[in-house]
Amino acid sequence: MILRRVAVATLLLLGACTAPEPAPGPREPVVVTLGDSVPAGTGCECVPFPDRYAGLLSPGAASVNLAEPGFTAADVREQVGTTDVRDEIRSATLVVVMAGANDMAEAFDAGEDYPETARAVRSTVSSIVDTVHGEHDGPVDVLVLGYWNVVRDGAVGLDTYGAEGLEEAKRATRYCNDALREAAERSGATYLDTSAAFASDPTGFLGPDGDHPNAAGHEAIAALLYDHR
């Protein structure tokens, strides 16, 4: 220790440069999530999938879950226009967007034509992703998530809508997911269909309402996102 102190003092006297500081290590992930009741974890009383996913990425990762129950795609677009949310977006290394189910569910419940709603979802989600990119000087990963169903599914869905109604719900979901995939492609994001996280019968992954994931469902979605990274 004495010799080291002497050497340092001698270098300083000679006007030598001090050793450069070590380069900072890789930045810990910051996952910012925008969307509706699914990523918000409604009805689960569990750790929602965005938080689980961040934990899988790194023990030091941060999850900023800004998803809100009942939000449509337009609600999310309005949300990202606020100063506080834009500040959070700028801190993100990854932004997850999951919105559009409530838009399409309204069309399903009203018996309306799906193409018009799908076009609105596509345009709005594209705008959301563009806003995210606009808040970053460099590239940022944006993941747009699709749905296994925009309304109830599994045993509850079958009991609620009947076999024919459940098929119609799946049709509405396809319109929604196609719009989300196209929005991702147009805006430079990545699209991921979360139906791959569920079995052919999603009943075991859904809560009592048949609409929102239970703990197993959130765990499955987080694993899907992690495997996709």
PyMOL CGO cylinders between C-alpha atoms (Angstrom):
from pymol import cmd
from pymol.cgo import CYLINDER

trace = [
    CYLINDER, 0.00, 0.00, 0.00, 2.91, 2.40, 0.85, 0.3, 1, 1, 1, 1, 1, 1,
    CYLINDER, 2.91, 2.40, 0.85, 4.72, 1.69, -2.41, 0.3, 1, 1, 1, 1, 1, 1,
    CYLINDER, 4.72, 1.69, -2.41, 1.53, 2.34, -4.39, 0.3, 1, 1, 1, 1, 1, 1,
    CYLINDER, 1.53, 2.34, -4.39, 1.01, 5.67, -2.67, 0.3, 1, 1, 1, 1, 1, 1,
    CYLINDER, 1.01, 5.67, -2.67, 4.53, 6.68, -3.41, 0.3, 1, 1, 1, 1, 1, 1,
    CYLINDER, 4.53, 6.68, -3.41, 4.22, 5.72, -7.04, 0.3, 1, 1, 1, 1, 1, 1,
    CYLINDER, 4.22, 5.72, -7.04, 1.02, 7.72, -7.44, 0.3, 1, 1, 1, 1, 1, 1,
    CYLINDER, 1.02, 7.72, -7.44, 2.54, 10.74, -5.74, 0.3, 1, 1, 1, 1, 1, 1,
    CYLINDER, 2.54, 10.74, -5.74, 5.58, 10.55, -7.98, 0.3, 1, 1, 1, 1, 1, 1,
    CYLINDER, 5.58, 10.55, -7.98, 3.45, 10.41, -11.13, 0.3, 1, 1, 1, 1, 1, 1,
    CYLINDER, 3.45, 10.41, -11.13, 1.50, 13.45, -9.99, 0.3, 1, 1, 1, 1, 1, 1,
    CYLINDER, 1.50, 13.45, -9.99, 4.71, 15.37, -9.36, 0.3, 1, 1, 1, 1, 1, 1,
    CYLINDER, 4.71, 15.37, -9.36, 5.96, 14.49, -12.81, 0.3, 1, 1, 1, 1, 1, 1,
    CYLINDER, 5.96, 14.49, -12.81, 2.72, 15.75, -14.34, 0.3, 1, 1, 1, 1, 1, 1,
    CYLINDER, 2.72, 15.75, -14.34, 1.80, 12.33, -15.65, 0.3, 1, 1, 1, 1, 1, 1,
    CYLINDER, 1.80, 12.33, -15.65, -1.84, 11.63, -16.61, 0.3, 1, 1, 1, 1, 1, 1,
    CYLINDER, -1.84, 11.63, -16.61, -3.89, 9.59, -14.23, 0.3, 1, 1, 1, 1, 1, 1,
    CYLINDER, -3.89, 9.59, -14.23, -5.23, 6.24, -15.42, 0.3, 1, 1, 1, 1, 1, 1,
    CYLINDER, -5.23, 6.24, -15.42, -8.53, 6.53, -17.32, 0.3, 1, 1, 1, 1, 1, 1,
    CYLINDER, -8.53, 6.53, -17.32, -11.67, 5.55, -15.48, 0.3, 1, 1, 1, 1, 1, 1,
    CYLINDER, -11.67, 5.55, -15.48, -12.99, 2.13, -16.43, 0.3, 1, 1, 1, 1, 1, 1,
    CYLINDER, -12.99, 2.13, -16.43, -15.72, 2.15, -19.07, 0.3, 1, 1, 1, 1, 1, 1,
    CYLINDER, -15.72, 2.15, -19.07, -19.23, 1.80, -17.64, 0.3, 1, 1, 1, 1, 1, 1,
    CYLINDER, -19.23, 1.80, -17.64, -20.77, -1.63, -17.84, 0.3, 1, 1, 1, 1, 1, 1,
    CYLINDER, -20.77, -1.63, -17.84, -23.81, -2.47, -19.95, 0.3, 1, 1, 1, 1, 1, 1,
    CYLINDER, -23.81, -2.47, -19.95, -26.93, -0.59, -18.97, 0.3, 1, 1, 1, 1, 1, 1,
    CYLINDER, -26.93, -0.59, -18.97, -29.59, -2.49, -17.06, 0.3, 1, 1, 1, 1, 1, 1,
    CYLINDER, -29.59, -2.49, -17.06, -32.83, -3.00, -19.03, 0.3, 1, 1, 1, 1, 1, 1,
    CYLINDER, -32.83, -3.00, -19.03, -35.70, -0.58, -18.49, 0.3, 1, 1, 1, 1, 1, 1,
    CYLINDER, -35.70, -0.58, -18.49, -39.00, -2.00, -19.78, 0.3, 1, 1, 1, 1, 1, 1,
    CYLINDER, -39.00, -2.00, -19.78, -41.77, 0.57, -20.27, 0.3, 1, 1, 1, 1, 1, 1,
    CYLINDER, -41.77, 0.57, -20.27, -45.20, -0.92, -20.96, 0.3, 1, 1, 1, 1, 1, 1,
    CYLINDER, -45.20, -0.92, -20.96, -48.16, 0.87, -22.54, 0.3, 1, 1, 1, 1, 1, 1,
    CYLINDER, -48.16, 0.87, -22.54, -51.59, -0.66, -22.97, 0.3, 1, 1, 1, 1, 1, 1,
    CYLINDER, -51.59, -0.66, -22.97, -54.78, -1.94, -21.43, 0.3, 1, 1, 1, 1, 1, 1,
    CYLINDER, -54.78, -1.94, -21.43, -55.97, -4.18, -18.61, 0.3, 1, 1, 1, 1, 1, 1,
    CYLINDER, -55.97, -4.18, -18.61, -54.03, -7.24, -19.78, 0.3, 1, 1, 1, 1, 1, 1,
    CYLINDER, -54.03, -7.24, -19.78, -50.52, -5.86, -19.16, 0.3, 1, 1, 1, 1, 1, 1,
    CYLINDER, -50.52, -5.86, -19.16, -51.91, -3.94, -16.18, 0.3, 1, 1, 1, 1, 1, 1,
    CYLINDER, -51.91, -3.94, -16.18, -52.67, -7.30, -14.52, 0.3, 1, 1, 1, 1, 1, 1,
    CYLINDER, -52.67, -7.30, -14.52, -56.37, -6.65, -13.94, 0.3, 1, 1, 1, 1, 1, 1,
    CYLINDER, -56.37, -6.65, -13.94, -58.20, -9.36, -12.00, 0.3, 1, 1, 1, 1, 1, 1,
    CYLINDER, -58.20, -9.36, -12.00, -55.08, -11.38, -11.30, 0.3, 1, 1, 1, 1, 1, 1,
    CYLINDER, -55.08, -11.38, -11.30, -53.73, -10.13, -7.97, 0.3, 1, 1, 1, 1, 1, 1,
    CYLINDER, -53.73, -10.13, -7.97, -50.37, -11.37, -9.19, 0.3, 1, 1, 1, 1, 1, 1,
    CYLINDER, -50.37, -11.37, -9.19, -47.19, -9.99, -10.71, 0.3, 1, 1, 1, 1, 1, 1,
    CYLINDER, -47.19, -9.99, -10.71, -48.20, -8.95, -14.25, 0.3, 1, 1, 1, 1, 1, 1,
    CYLINDER, -48.20, -8.95, -14.25, -46.19, -10.14, -17.21, 0.3, 1, 1, 1, 1, 1, 1,
    CYLINDER, -46.19, -10.14, -17.21, -44.27, -6.88, -17.89, 0.3, 1, 1, 1, 1, 1, 1,
    CYLINDER, -44.27, -6.88, -17.89, -42.74, -7.02, -14.40, 0.3, 1, 1, 1, 1, 1, 1,
    CYLINDER, -42.74, -7.02, -14.40, -42.07, -10.75, -14.70, 0.3, 1, 1, 1, 1, 1, 1,
    CYLINDER, -42.07, -10.75, -14.70, -40.43, -10.23, -18.08, 0.3, 1, 1, 1, 1, 1, 1,
    CYLINDER, -40.43, -10.23, -18.08, -38.15, -7.49, -16.79, 0.3, 1, 1, 1, 1, 1, 1,
    CYLINDER, -38.15, -7.49, -16.79, -37.09, -9.78, -13.95, 0.3, 1, 1, 1, 1, 1, 1,
    CYLINDER, -37.09, -9.78, -13.95, -36.22, -12.52, -16.43, 0.3, 1, 1, 1, 1, 1, 1,
    CYLINDER, -36.22, -12.52, -16.43, -34.05, -10.10, -18.40, 0.3, 1, 1, 1, 1, 1, 1,
    CYLINDER, -34.05, -10.10, -18.40, -31.95, -9.15, -15.39, 0.3, 1, 1, 1, 1, 1, 1,
    CYLINDER, -31.95, -9.15, -15.39, -32.27, -8.99, -11.58, 0.3, 1, 1, 1, 1, 1, 1,
    CYLINDER, -32.27, -8.99, -11.58, -31.41, -5.30, -11.88, 0.3, 1, 1, 1, 1, 1, 1,
    CYLINDER, -31.41, -5.30, -11.88, -33.92, -4.53, -14.62, 0.3, 1, 1, 1, 1, 1, 1,
    CYLINDER, -33.92, -4.53, -14.62, -36.67, -1.96, -14.07, 0.3, 1, 1, 1, 1, 1, 1,
    CYLINDER, -36.67, -1.96, -14.07, -40.30, -2.27, -15.14, 0.3, 1, 1, 1, 1, 1, 1,
    CYLINDER, -40.30, -2.27, -15.14, -42.35, 0.89, -15.65, 0.3, 1, 1, 1, 1, 1, 1,
    CYLINDER, -42.35, 0.89, -15.65, -45.85, -0.42, -16.18, 0.3, 1, 1, 1, 1, 1, 1,
    CYLINDER, -45.85, -0.42, -16.18, -48.07, 2.41, -17.47, 0.3, 1, 1, 1, 1, 1, 1,
    CYLINDER, -48.07, 2.41, -17.47, -50.88, 0.16, -18.75, 0.3, 1, 1, 1, 1, 1, 1,
    CYLINDER, -50.88, 0.16, -18.75, -54.38, 1.15, -17.64, 0.3, 1, 1, 1, 1, 1, 1,
    CYLINDER, -54.38, 1.15, -17.64, -57.58, -0.97, -17.49, 0.3, 1, 1, 1, 1, 1, 1,
    CYLINDER, -57.58, -0.97, -17.49, -60.09, 0.04, -20.13, 0.3, 1, 1, 1, 1, 1, 1,
    CYLINDER, -60.09, 0.04, -20.13, -57.61, 1.86, -22.33, 0.3, 1, 1, 1, 1, 1, 1,
    CYLINDER, -57.61, 1.86, -22.33, -58.24, 1.83, -26.06, 0.3, 1, 1, 1, 1, 1, 1,
    CYLINDER, -58.24, 1.83, -26.06, -55.48, 2.46, -28.58, 0.3, 1, 1, 1, 1, 1, 1,
    CYLINDER, -55.48, 2.46, -28.58, -56.57, 6.11, -28.73, 0.3, 1, 1, 1, 1, 1, 1,
    CYLINDER, -56.57, 6.11, -28.73, -56.25, 6.37, -24.94, 0.3, 1, 1, 1, 1, 1, 1,
    CYLINDER, -56.25, 6.37, -24.94, -52.67, 5.12, -25.14, 0.3, 1, 1, 1, 1, 1, 1,
    CYLINDER, -52.67, 5.12, -25.14, -51.87, 7.59, -27.91, 0.3, 1, 1, 1, 1, 1, 1,
    CYLINDER, -51.87, 7.59, -27.91, -53.20, 10.41, -25.72, 0.3, 1, 1, 1, 1, 1, 1,
    CYLINDER, -53.20, 10.41, -25.72, -51.19, 9.07, -22.78, 0.3, 1, 1, 1, 1, 1, 1,
    CYLINDER, -51.19, 9.07, -22.78, -47.89, 9.14, -24.67, 0.3, 1, 1, 1, 1, 1, 1,
    CYLINDER, -47.89, 9.14, -24.67, -48.47, 12.79, -25.43, 0.3, 1, 1, 1, 1, 1, 1,
    CYLINDER, -48.47, 12.79, -25.43, -48.06, 13.74, -21.77, 0.3, 1, 1, 1, 1, 1, 1,
    CYLINDER, -48.06, 13.74, -21.77, -44.76, 15.05, -20.43, 0.3, 1, 1, 1, 1, 1, 1,
    CYLINDER, -44.76, 15.05, -20.43, -44.40, 12.50, -17.62, 0.3, 1, 1, 1, 1, 1, 1,
    CYLINDER, -44.40, 12.50, -17.62, -44.97, 9.52, -19.89, 0.3, 1, 1, 1, 1, 1, 1,
    CYLINDER, -44.97, 9.52, -19.89, -42.59, 10.85, -22.53, 0.3, 1, 1, 1, 1, 1, 1,
    CYLINDER, -42.59, 10.85, -22.53, -39.94, 11.15, -19.83, 0.3, 1, 1, 1, 1, 1, 1,
    CYLINDER, -39.94, 11.15, -19.83, -40.47, 7.49, -18.96, 0.3, 1, 1, 1, 1, 1, 1,
    CYLINDER, -40.47, 7.49, -18.96, -40.31, 6.50, -22.63, 0.3, 1, 1, 1, 1, 1, 1,
    CYLINDER, -40.31, 6.50, -22.63, -36.97, 8.27, -23.03, 0.3, 1, 1, 1, 1, 1, 1,
    CYLINDER, -36.97, 8.27, -23.03, -35.58, 6.17, -20.16, 0.3, 1, 1, 1, 1, 1, 1,
    CYLINDER, -35.58, 6.17, -20.16, -36.61, 2.88, -21.80, 0.3, 1, 1, 1, 1, 1, 1,
    CYLINDER, -36.61, 2.88, -21.80, -34.38, 0.31, -23.43, 0.3, 1, 1, 1, 1, 1, 1,
    CYLINDER, -34.38, 0.31, -23.43, -37.53, -1.57, -24.52, 0.3, 1, 1, 1, 1, 1, 1,
    CYLINDER, -37.53, -1.57, -24.52, -41.12, -0.38, -24.93, 0.3, 1, 1, 1, 1, 1, 1,
    CYLINDER, -41.12, -0.38, -24.93, -43.97, -2.91, -24.95, 0.3, 1, 1, 1, 1, 1, 1,
    CYLINDER, -43.97, -2.91, -24.95, -47.28, -1.85, -26.51, 0.3, 1, 1, 1, 1, 1, 1,
    CYLINDER, -47.28, -1.85, -26.51, -50.44, -3.91, -26.05, 0.3, 1, 1, 1, 1, 1, 1,
    CYLINDER, -50.44, -3.91, -26.05, -53.60, -2.06, -27.07, 0.3, 1, 1, 1, 1, 1, 1,
    CYLINDER, -53.60, -2.06, -27.07, -56.51, -2.54, -29.43, 0.3, 1, 1, 1, 1, 1, 1,
    CYLINDER, -56.51, -2.54, -29.43, -58.54, -5.27, -27.74, 0.3, 1, 1, 1, 1, 1, 1,
    CYLINDER, -58.54, -5.27, -27.74, -60.99, -2.81, -26.19, 0.3, 1, 1, 1, 1, 1, 1,
    CYLINDER, -60.99, -2.81, -26.19, -61.50, -1.14, -29.56, 0.3, 1, 1, 1, 1, 1, 1,
    CYLINDER, -61.50, -1.14, -29.56, -62.34, -4.43, -31.22, 0.3, 1, 1, 1, 1, 1, 1,
    CYLINDER, -62.34, -4.43, -31.22, -64.39, -5.68, -28.26, 0.3, 1, 1, 1, 1, 1, 1,
    CYLINDER, -64.39, -5.68, -28.26, -66.67, -2.66, -28.68, 0.3, 1, 1, 1, 1, 1, 1,
    CYLINDER, -66.67, -2.66, -28.68, -67.17, -3.56, -32.33, 0.3, 1, 1, 1, 1, 1, 1,
    CYLINDER, -67.17, -3.56, -32.33, -67.84, -7.19, -31.39, 0.3, 1, 1, 1, 1, 1, 1,
    CYLINDER, -67.84, -7.19, -31.39, -70.40, -6.26, -28.74, 0.3, 1, 1, 1, 1, 1, 1,
    CYLINDER, -70.40, -6.26, -28.74, -72.13, -3.79, -31.07, 0.3, 1, 1, 1, 1, 1, 1,
    CYLINDER, -72.13, -3.79, -31.07, -72.17, -6.15, -34.03, 0.3, 1, 1, 1, 1, 1, 1,
    CYLINDER, -72.17, -6.15, -34.03, -70.28, -3.59, -36.10, 0.3, 1, 1, 1, 1, 1, 1,
    CYLINDER, -70.28, -3.59, -36.10, -68.07, -4.16, -39.10, 0.3, 1, 1, 1, 1, 1, 1,
    CYLINDER, -68.07, -4.16, -39.10, -64.49, -4.99, -38.05, 0.3, 1, 1, 1, 1, 1, 1,
    CYLINDER, -64.49, -4.99, -38.05, -62.41, -3.54, -40.93, 0.3, 1, 1, 1, 1, 1, 1,
    CYLINDER, -62.41, -3.54, -40.93, -63.06, 0.08, -39.98, 0.3, 1, 1, 1, 1, 1, 1,
    CYLINDER, -63.06, 0.08, -39.98, -62.10, -0.53, -36.35, 0.3, 1, 1, 1, 1, 1, 1,
    CYLINDER, -62.10, -0.53, -36.35, -59.03, -2.45, -37.44, 0.3, 1, 1, 1, 1, 1, 1,
    CYLINDER, -59.03, -2.45, -37.44, -57.91, 0.42, -39.67, 0.3, 1, 1, 1, 1, 1, 1,
    CYLINDER, -57.91, 0.42, -39.67, -58.23, 2.84, -36.76, 0.3, 1, 1, 1, 1, 1, 1,
    CYLINDER, -58.23, 2.84, -36.76, -56.22, 0.51, -34.50, 0.3, 1, 1, 1, 1, 1, 1,
    CYLINDER, -56.22, 0.51, -34.50, -53.50, 0.14, -37.14, 0.3, 1, 1, 1, 1, 1, 1,
    CYLINDER, -53.50, 0.14, -37.14, -53.18, 3.89, -37.62, 0.3, 1, 1, 1, 1, 1, 1,
    CYLINDER, -53.18, 3.89, -37.62, -53.25, 4.68, -33.92, 0.3, 1, 1, 1, 1, 1, 1,
    CYLINDER, -53.25, 4.68, -33.92, -50.72, 2.04, -32.86, 0.3, 1, 1, 1, 1, 1, 1,
    CYLINDER, -50.72, 2.04, -32.86, -48.41, 3.14, -35.69, 0.3, 1, 1, 1, 1, 1, 1,
    CYLINDER, -48.41, 3.14, -35.69, -48.64, 6.67, -34.28, 0.3, 1, 1, 1, 1, 1, 1,
    CYLINDER, -48.64, 6.67, -34.28, -47.81, 5.42, -30.78, 0.3, 1, 1, 1, 1, 1, 1,
    CYLINDER, -47.81, 5.42, -30.78, -44.70, 3.63, -32.01, 0.3, 1, 1, 1, 1, 1, 1,
    CYLINDER, -44.70, 3.63, -32.01, -43.65, 6.67, -34.04, 0.3, 1, 1, 1, 1, 1, 1,
    CYLINDER, -43.65, 6.67, -34.04, -43.92, 8.78, -30.89, 0.3, 1, 1, 1, 1, 1, 1,
    CYLINDER, -43.92, 8.78, -30.89, -41.75, 6.30, -28.98, 0.3, 1, 1, 1, 1, 1, 1,
    CYLINDER, -41.75, 6.30, -28.98, -39.08, 6.40, -31.69, 0.3, 1, 1, 1, 1, 1, 1,
    CYLINDER, -39.08, 6.40, -31.69, -39.27, 10.18, -31.76, 0.3, 1, 1, 1, 1, 1, 1,
    CYLINDER, -39.27, 10.18, -31.76, -38.35, 10.37, -28.08, 0.3, 1, 1, 1, 1, 1, 1,
    CYLINDER, -38.35, 10.37, -28.08, -35.04, 8.55, -28.64, 0.3, 1, 1, 1, 1, 1, 1,
    CYLINDER, -35.04, 8.55, -28.64, -31.92, 9.89, -30.33, 0.3, 1, 1, 1, 1, 1, 1,
    CYLINDER, -31.92, 9.89, -30.33, -30.97, 6.38, -31.38, 0.3, 1, 1, 1, 1, 1, 1,
    CYLINDER, -30.97, 6.38, -31.38, -32.80, 3.13, -32.03, 0.3, 1, 1, 1, 1, 1, 1,
    CYLINDER, -32.80, 3.13, -32.03, -35.02, 1.67, -29.32, 0.3, 1, 1, 1, 1, 1, 1,
    CYLINDER, -35.02, 1.67, -29.32, -36.70, -1.72, -29.33, 0.3, 1, 1, 1, 1, 1, 1,
    CYLINDER, -36.70, -1.72, -29.33, -40.49, -1.59, -29.49, 0.3, 1, 1, 1, 1, 1, 1,
    CYLINDER, -40.49, -1.59, -29.49, -42.56, -4.75, -29.14, 0.3, 1, 1, 1, 1, 1, 1,
    CYLINDER, -42.56, -4.75, -29.14, -46.22, -4.71, -30.21, 0.3, 1, 1, 1, 1, 1, 1,
    CYLINDER, -46.22, -4.71, -30.21, -48.22, -7.58, -28.74, 0.3, 1, 1, 1, 1, 1, 1,
    CYLINDER, -48.22, -7.58, -28.74, -51.24, -9.29, -30.23, 0.3, 1, 1, 1, 1, 1, 1,
    CYLINDER, -51.24, -9.29, -30.23, -54.04, -11.07, -28.37, 0.3, 1, 1, 1, 1, 1, 1,
    CYLINDER, -54.04, -11.07, -28.37, -55.26, -14.64, -27.98, 0.3, 1, 1, 1, 1, 1, 1,
    CYLINDER, -55.26, -14.64, -27.98, -58.79, -13.17, -27.88, 0.3, 1, 1, 1, 1, 1, 1,
    CYLINDER, -58.79, -13.17, -27.88, -60.16, -9.63, -27.64, 0.3, 1, 1, 1, 1, 1, 1,
    CYLINDER, -60.16, -9.63, -27.64, -63.06, -10.80, -25.47, 0.3, 1, 1, 1, 1, 1, 1,
    CYLINDER, -63.06, -10.80, -25.47, -63.79, -13.81, -23.25, 0.3, 1, 1, 1, 1, 1, 1,
    CYLINDER, -63.79, -13.81, -23.25, -62.30, -17.15, -24.18, 0.3, 1, 1, 1, 1, 1, 1,
    CYLINDER, -62.30, -17.15, -24.18, -62.04, -20.73, -22.98, 0.3, 1, 1, 1, 1, 1, 1,
    CYLINDER, -62.04, -20.73, -22.98, -64.88, -22.30, -21.02, 0.3, 1, 1, 1, 1, 1, 1,
    CYLINDER, -64.88, -22.30, -21.02, -66.25, -18.91, -19.96, 0.3, 1, 1, 1, 1, 1, 1,
    CYLINDER, -66.25, -18.91, -19.96, -66.24, -17.65, -23.53, 0.3, 1, 1, 1, 1, 1, 1,
    CYLINDER, -66.24, -17.65, -23.53, -68.03, -20.74, -24.74, 0.3, 1, 1, 1, 1, 1, 1,
    CYLINDER, -68.03, -20.74, -24.74, -70.64, -20.42, -22.01, 0.3, 1, 1, 1, 1, 1, 1,
    CYLINDER, -70.64, -20.42, -22.01, -71.10, -16.70, -22.71, 0.3, 1, 1, 1, 1, 1, 1,
    CYLINDER, -71.10, -16.70, -22.71, -71.20, -16.64, -26.50, 0.3, 1, 1, 1, 1, 1, 1,
    CYLINDER, -71.20, -16.64, -26.50, -71.84, -20.23, -27.53, 0.3, 1, 1, 1, 1, 1, 1,
    CYLINDER, -71.84, -20.23, -27.53, -69.76, -22.02, -30.14, 0.3, 1, 1, 1, 1, 1, 1,
    CYLINDER, -69.76, -22.02, -30.14, -70.85, -19.72, -32.96, 0.3, 1, 1, 1, 1, 1, 1,
    CYLINDER, -70.85, -19.72, -32.96, -70.24, -16.59, -30.93, 0.3, 1, 1, 1, 1, 1, 1,
    CYLINDER, -70.24, -16.59, -30.93, -66.81, -17.80, -29.88, 0.3, 1, 1, 1, 1, 1, 1,
    CYLINDER, -66.81, -17.80, -29.88, -65.89, -18.31, -33.53, 0.3, 1, 1, 1, 1, 1, 1,
    CYLINDER, -65.89, -18.31, -33.53, -67.04, -14.75, -34.20, 0.3, 1, 1, 1, 1, 1, 1,
    CYLINDER, -67.04, -14.75, -34.20, -64.83, -13.56, -31.34, 0.3, 1, 1, 1, 1, 1, 1,
    CYLINDER, -64.83, -13.56, -31.34, -61.89, -15.31, -32.94, 0.3, 1, 1, 1, 1, 1, 1,
    CYLINDER, -61.89, -15.31, -32.94, -62.70, -13.54, -36.20, 0.3, 1, 1, 1, 1, 1, 1,
    CYLINDER, -62.70, -13.54, -36.20, -62.68, -10.18, -34.44, 0.3, 1, 1, 1, 1, 1, 1,
    CYLINDER, -62.68, -10.18, -34.44, -59.36, -11.11, -32.85, 0.3, 1, 1, 1, 1, 1, 1,
    CYLINDER, -59.36, -11.11, -32.85, -57.81, -11.90, -36.21, 0.3, 1, 1, 1, 1, 1, 1,
    CYLINDER, -57.81, -11.90, -36.21, -58.78, -8.46, -37.48, 0.3, 1, 1, 1, 1, 1, 1,
    CYLINDER, -58.78, -8.46, -37.48, -57.22, -6.88, -34.40, 0.3, 1, 1, 1, 1, 1, 1,
    CYLINDER, -57.22, -6.88, -34.40, -54.00, -8.89, -34.61, 0.3, 1, 1, 1, 1, 1, 1,
    CYLINDER, -54.00, -8.89, -34.61, -53.61, -8.26, -38.33, 0.3, 1, 1, 1, 1, 1, 1,
    CYLINDER, -53.61, -8.26, -38.33, -53.93, -4.53, -37.64, 0.3, 1, 1, 1, 1, 1, 1,
    CYLINDER, -53.93, -4.53, -37.64, -51.34, -4.70, -34.87, 0.3, 1, 1, 1, 1, 1, 1,
    CYLINDER, -51.34, -4.70, -34.87, -48.92, -6.70, -37.01, 0.3, 1, 1, 1, 1, 1, 1,
    CYLINDER, -48.92, -6.70, -37.01, -49.28, -4.22, -39.87, 0.3, 1, 1, 1, 1, 1, 1,
    CYLINDER, -49.28, -4.22, -39.87, -48.79, -1.30, -37.49, 0.3, 1, 1, 1, 1, 1, 1,
    CYLINDER, -48.79, -1.30, -37.49, -45.58, -2.85, -36.21, 0.3, 1, 1, 1, 1, 1, 1,
    CYLINDER, -45.58, -2.85, -36.21, -44.29, -3.46, -39.72, 0.3, 1, 1, 1, 1, 1, 1,
    CYLINDER, -44.29, -3.46, -39.72, -45.07, 0.09, -40.84, 0.3, 1, 1, 1, 1, 1, 1,
    CYLINDER, -45.07, 0.09, -40.84, -43.48, 1.76, -37.83, 0.3, 1, 1, 1, 1, 1, 1,
    CYLINDER, -43.48, 1.76, -37.83, -40.36, -0.34, -37.39, 0.3, 1, 1, 1, 1, 1, 1,
    CYLINDER, -40.36, -0.34, -37.39, -41.50, -2.28, -34.33, 0.3, 1, 1, 1, 1, 1, 1,
    CYLINDER, -41.50, -2.28, -34.33, -41.59, -6.04, -33.75, 0.3, 1, 1, 1, 1, 1, 1,
    CYLINDER, -41.59, -6.04, -33.75, -44.91, -7.88, -33.58, 0.3, 1, 1, 1, 1, 1, 1,
    CYLINDER, -44.91, -7.88, -33.58, -45.47, -10.86, -31.27, 0.3, 1, 1, 1, 1, 1, 1,
    CYLINDER, -45.47, -10.86, -31.27, -48.72, -12.84, -31.04, 0.3, 1, 1, 1, 1, 1, 1,
    CYLINDER, -48.72, -12.84, -31.04, -49.33, -13.81, -27.41, 0.3, 1, 1, 1, 1, 1, 1,
    CYLINDER, -49.33, -13.81, -27.41, -51.71, -16.63, -28.34, 0.3, 1, 1, 1, 1, 1, 1,
    CYLINDER, -51.71, -16.63, -28.34, -48.58, -18.75, -28.67, 0.3, 1, 1, 1, 1, 1, 1,
    CYLINDER, -48.58, -18.75, -28.67, -48.26, -18.59, -24.86, 0.3, 1, 1, 1, 1, 1, 1,
    CYLINDER, -48.26, -18.59, -24.86, -51.56, -20.44, -24.35, 0.3, 1, 1, 1, 1, 1, 1,
    CYLINDER, -51.56, -20.44, -24.35, -52.61, -24.01, -24.94, 0.3, 1, 1, 1, 1, 1, 1,
    CYLINDER, -52.61, -24.01, -24.94, -55.30, -24.86, -27.49, 0.3, 1, 1, 1, 1, 1, 1,
    CYLINDER, -55.30, -24.86, -27.49, -57.75, -24.46, -24.61, 0.3, 1, 1, 1, 1, 1, 1,
    CYLINDER, -57.75, -24.46, -24.61, -56.76, -21.25, -22.77, 0.3, 1, 1, 1, 1, 1, 1,
    CYLINDER, -56.76, -21.25, -22.77, -59.11, -21.88, -19.82, 0.3, 1, 1, 1, 1, 1, 1,
    CYLINDER, -59.11, -21.88, -19.82, -56.31, -22.76, -17.42, 0.3, 1, 1, 1, 1, 1, 1,
    CYLINDER, -56.31, -22.76, -17.42, -54.46, -19.54, -18.22, 0.3, 1, 1, 1, 1, 1, 1,
    CYLINDER, -54.46, -19.54, -18.22, -57.43, -17.22, -17.64, 0.3, 1, 1, 1, 1, 1, 1,
    CYLINDER, -57.43, -17.22, -17.64, -59.07, -15.85, -14.53, 0.3, 1, 1, 1, 1, 1, 1,
    CYLINDER, -59.07, -15.85, -14.53, -62.69, -16.44, -13.51, 0.3, 1, 1, 1, 1, 1, 1,
    CYLINDER, -62.69, -16.44, -13.51, -63.90, -13.76, -15.94, 0.3, 1, 1, 1, 1, 1, 1,
    CYLINDER, -63.90, -13.76, -15.94, -62.48, -15.72, -18.89, 0.3, 1, 1, 1, 1, 1, 1,
    CYLINDER, -62.48, -15.72, -18.89, -61.04, -12.47, -20.18, 0.3, 1, 1, 1, 1, 1, 1,
    CYLINDER, -61.04, -12.47, -20.18, -57.85, -11.63, -18.28, 0.3, 1, 1, 1, 1, 1, 1,
    CYLINDER, -57.85, -11.63, -18.28, -54.84, -13.87, -17.64, 0.3, 1, 1, 1, 1, 1, 1,
    CYLINDER, -54.84, -13.87, -17.64, -54.37, -15.48, -14.26, 0.3, 1, 1, 1, 1, 1, 1,
    CYLINDER, -54.37, -15.48, -14.26, -50.93, -15.96, -12.69, 0.3, 1, 1, 1, 1, 1, 1,
    CYLINDER, -50.93, -15.96, -12.69, -50.17, -18.89, -15.01, 0.3, 1, 1, 1, 1, 1, 1,
    CYLINDER, -50.17, -18.89, -15.01, -51.18, -16.78, -18.00, 0.3, 1, 1, 1, 1, 1, 1,
    CYLINDER, -51.18, -16.78, -18.00, -48.95, -13.88, -17.01, 0.3, 1, 1, 1, 1, 1, 1,
    CYLINDER, -48.95, -13.88, -17.01, -46.08, -16.26, -16.39, 0.3, 1, 1, 1, 1, 1, 1,
    CYLINDER, -46.08, -16.26, -16.39, -46.60, -17.83, -19.83, 0.3, 1, 1, 1, 1, 1, 1,
    CYLINDER, -46.60, -17.83, -19.83, -46.66, -14.46, -21.60, 0.3, 1, 1, 1, 1, 1, 1,
    CYLINDER, -46.66, -14.46, -21.60, -43.50, -13.32, -19.79, 0.3, 1, 1, 1, 1, 1, 1,
    CYLINDER, -43.50, -13.32, -19.79, -41.75, -16.54, -20.83, 0.3, 1, 1, 1, 1, 1, 1,
    CYLINDER, -41.75, -16.54, -20.83, -42.87, -16.03, -24.42, 0.3, 1, 1, 1, 1, 1, 1,
    CYLINDER, -42.87, -16.03, -24.42, -41.43, -12.52, -24.48, 0.3, 1, 1, 1, 1, 1, 1,
    CYLINDER, -41.43, -12.52, -24.48, -38.19, -13.73, -22.92, 0.3, 1, 1, 1, 1, 1, 1,
    CYLINDER, -38.19, -13.73, -22.92, -37.78, -16.56, -25.42, 0.3, 1, 1, 1, 1, 1, 1,
    CYLINDER, -37.78, -16.56, -25.42, -38.43, -14.10, -28.26, 0.3, 1, 1, 1, 1, 1, 1,
    CYLINDER, -38.43, -14.10, -28.26, -35.71, -11.61, -27.21, 0.3, 1, 1, 1, 1, 1, 1,
]
cmd.load_cgo(trace, "trace")
